[in-house]
Amino acid sequence: MRLIFVRHCDPDYEKDSLTEKGFKEASFLSERVKNWNIAKAYSSPMGRALTTAKTALSKNEYLQKNEISVLPWLREFNYPVIDSETGEKRIAWDLLPDFFTDKKNRDLMDAENWQNSAFLKTGDISSFYKTVCDGLDSILEEFDYKRDGMIYKTDRKEGQSDFLAKSHDVFKDFVDDRTVVIFCHLGVMFAMMSHLLNISAPCLWQNFFVAPSSVTILNSEERKPCIASWRVQQLGDTAHLYKNGEPPSSSGYFASAFPL
């Protein structure tokens, strides 16, 4: 199956909505989205994400028959931890490079043990992360994908047989083409991706950026019957903006702008 994460368009954080540029981005996004064959659409309850979802889907037939499912746990992953230097609360990411890469904080990069970091435990990030992972897994279970260790198992047998798909051409005959779209935020998106890909969430938070309105696509690969793993097809794609001569927003990034 296909999971599409859409980051909200350029945000007006004070109003929890979109800026003038954000509404323009959402309009361009709606042209990209209008022909998607969507099985289910989900959104964060926060205004900037829900407004993006409603605008982006306004030209898609999905909204003629369905509602956007709003899930509380898709809200921005801005849960606080305690800054060891100031003693004050801060979000668990956007760390300075010398802190993140310091030897004493190297556990933040460990795919299996990052949640046990003393830094993250000051804010019980593990509990919030589990809520997100459990929520995502409940969505996938609706489509017959059940987490089993570090992979997903599925009872979907249509078009499958007992073989190992060794060639790309053969594998194409076994693709589950159902599409789920999730409108949310950078932090929670990377939390979900870390769960799907078995990667440390801080590594994604610290080392990757996706611009507002960007599209990220993950596909399940089922090279063996009833076993699925996830692979990134596109990350932070903003082709709909470039097509219309609109530069991506740098909101959430420390550089001021991106060139066309």
C-alpha positions in Angstrom: 0.0 0.0 0.0 1.0 3.6 -0.2 1.3 6.1 2.7 1.4 9.7 1.8 2.4 12.3 4.4 1.6 15.9 3.6 3.1 18.6 5.8 0.8 21.6 6.4 1.3 24.6 4.2 3.1 27.7 5.2 1.8 28.3 8.8 0.5 31.3 10.7 1.4 29.9 14.1 -0.2 32.8 16.0 -3.6 32.1 14.4 -3.0 28.3 14.0 -3.9 28.7 10.3 -2.1 29.5 7.1 -0.4 32.6 5.8 -1.4 34.2 2.5 1.5 32.2 1.0 0.2 29.1 2.7 -3.2 29.4 1.1 -1.5 29.8 -2.2 0.5 26.7 -1.6 -2.6 24.8 -0.7 -4.3 25.8 -3.9 -1.4 24.5 -5.9 -1.4 21.3 -3.8 -5.1 20.7 -4.6 -4.2 20.5 -8.3 -1.7 17.8 -7.5 -4.0 15.9 -5.2 -7.2 16.0 -7.3 -6.6 12.8 -9.2 -5.3 10.7 -6.3 -7.3 7.6 -5.6 -7.5 7.9 -1.8 -8.8 5.0 0.4 -8.7 7.1 3.6 -7.6 10.6 4.6 -6.5 11.6 8.1 -5.5 14.9 9.6 -4.1 16.5 12.7 -6.7 18.5 14.6 -4.5 21.6 14.5 -5.8 24.4 12.3 -2.9 24.7 10.0 -3.0 21.0 9.1 -6.8 20.7 8.9 -7.1 23.8 6.7 -4.4 22.3 4.5 -6.3 19.0 4.3 -9.6 20.5 3.4 -8.1 22.8 0.8 -5.9 20.1 -0.7 -8.8 17.7 -1.0 -11.3 20.2 -2.2 -11.0 19.0 -5.9 -10.7 15.3 -5.1 -13.8 13.1 -5.2 -12.9 11.7 -1.8 -14.7 14.5 0.0 -17.8 13.9 -2.0 -18.3 10.6 -0.2 -16.1 10.7 2.9 -15.0 12.9 5.7 -11.4 13.6 6.8 -10.7 11.6 9.9 -9.2 13.9 12.5 -7.0 12.2 15.1 -5.7 14.0 18.2 -2.3 12.1 18.3 -1.4 13.6 14.8 -0.9 17.0 16.5 2.6 18.6 16.4 5.1 16.5 18.3 6.3 19.5 20.4 6.2 17.8 23.8 8.7 19.4 26.1 11.9 18.1 27.7 14.2 19.9 30.2 17.2 21.7 28.7 20.2 20.5 30.7 22.0 23.8 30.4 19.1 26.2 31.2 16.8 24.0 33.3 13.9 25.3 31.2 11.5 23.4 29.0 12.1 23.0 25.3 11.1 20.7 22.4 13.0 17.5 22.1 14.5 18.3 18.7 16.1 21.2 16.9 19.1 20.4 19.0 22.4 22.2 18.4 24.8 19.9 16.5 27.5 19.8 19.2 24.8 18.6 21.7 23.4 16.0 19.4 26.7 14.6 18.3 28.4 14.8 21.7 29.6 11.4 22.9 27.5 11.4 26.0 24.4 11.9 23.9 25.3 9.4 21.3 22.4 7.2 22.4 20.1 9.6 20.6 21.3 8.0 17.4 20.7 4.4 18.5 17.7 3.0 16.7 16.8 0.6 19.6 17.8 2.7 22.6 17.2 6.4 21.7 14.0 6.5 23.9 16.2 5.6 26.9 18.2 8.8 26.6 18.4 10.6 29.9 17.7 13.9 27.9 14.4 12.6 26.5 13.3 11.0 29.7 13.0 14.4 31.3 9.9 14.8 29.2 8.6 11.2 28.9 9.0 11.4 25.2 8.8 7.6 25.0 5.2 7.7 26.2 4.2 10.3 23.6 6.1 8.4 20.9 4.3 5.2 21.8 0.9 6.9 21.4 1.9 8.0 17.9 3.2 4.5 17.0 0.1 2.8 18.4 -2.1 5.2 16.5 -0.3 4.6 13.2 -0.4 0.9 13.7 -4.2 1.1 14.3 -4.6 2.8 10.9 -2.5 0.2 9.2 -4.5 -2.6 10.9 -7.6 -1.2 9.2 -5.8 -2.2 5.9 -4.7 -5.6 7.2 -1.1 -4.6 8.0 -0.2 -5.7 11.5 3.1 -4.9 13.2 5.2 -8.0 14.1 8.6 -7.1 15.6 10.3 -4.8 13.0 8.1 -5.8 10.0 4.4 -5.8 9.1 2.4 -8.9 8.3 -0.7 -8.9 6.2 -3.4 -11.4 5.4 -3.9 -9.9 2.0 -3.6 -12.8 -0.4 -5.2 -11.5 -3.6 -2.6 -11.8 -6.4 0.0 -13.4 -4.2 1.6 -16.8 -4.4 4.4 -18.6 -2.5 7.5 -17.1 -4.2 10.2 -14.6 -3.6 9.8 -11.6 -6.1 13.4 -11.5 -7.4 12.8 -9.1 -10.2 11.2 -5.6 -10.2 8.9 -6.5 -13.1 7.5 -9.5 -11.3 7.1 -7.6 -8.1 4.9 -5.0 -9.7 2.2 -7.6 -10.1 1.9 -7.8 -6.3 1.7 -4.2 -5.3 -1.1 -3.1 -3.0 -2.2 0.1 -4.7 -4.4 1.4 -1.9 -3.5 5.0 -0.8 -3.7 6.5 2.7 -3.0 10.3 3.0 -2.0 11.9 6.4 -2.0 15.7 6.8 0.2 16.6 9.7 3.4 18.2 10.9 7.1 17.7 10.5 7.8 16.4 14.0 5.0 13.8 14.2 5.6 12.8 10.5 9.3 11.9 11.3 8.1 10.1 14.5 5.9 7.9 12.4 8.6 7.3 9.8 11.1 6.3 12.4 8.6 3.6 13.5 8.0 2.4 10.0 11.6 2.4 9.0 13.1 1.3 12.4 15.3 4.4 12.6 16.0 6.7 15.5 13.5 9.5 15.6 16.1 12.1 16.7 18.2 11.2 13.7 15.2 12.1 11.4 14.3 15.2 13.5 17.9 16.5 13.4 19.1 15.6 10.0 16.1 15.9 7.7 13.8 18.7 6.7 10.5 18.8 4.7 9.1 22.1 3.6 5.5 23.2 4.2 3.0 21.6 1.7 5.6 19.0 0.8 4.6 15.4 -0.1 6.4 12.4 1.3 5.5 8.9 -0.1 6.3 5.5 1.5 5.4 2.2 -0.2 5.0 -1.2 1.4 7.2 -3.8 -0.3 5.8 -7.3 -0.2 8.4 -9.4 -1.8 7.4 -12.3 0.3 3.7 -13.2 0.7 2.1 -11.6 3.7 5.2 -9.8 4.8 5.6 -6.0 4.2 8.3 -3.5 4.9 8.3 0.2 4.1 10.5 2.1 1.6 10.6 5.9 1.0 9.8 6.7 -2.6 9.7 10.5 -2.2 10.8 12.8 0.6 9.6 16.3 1.0 8.6 16.8 -2.7 7.4 20.2 -3.7 7.0 19.8 -7.4 3.6 21.4 -7.3 5.2 24.6 -6.1 8.1 24.7 -8.6 5.5 24.0 -11.4 3.8 27.3 -10.5 6.9 29.3 -9.8 6.3 29.4 -6.1 9.4 29.0 -3.9 9.1 26.5 -1.0 8.7 28.0 2.5 11.6 27.8 4.9 9.3 27.6 7.9 11.0 25.3 10.4 14.4 25.6 8.8 17.3 27.8 9.9 18.2 29.0 6.4 16.2 31.9 5.2 15.0 30.6 1.8 15.4 28.0 -0.9 16.3 29.0 -4.5 14.0 27.9 -7.4 
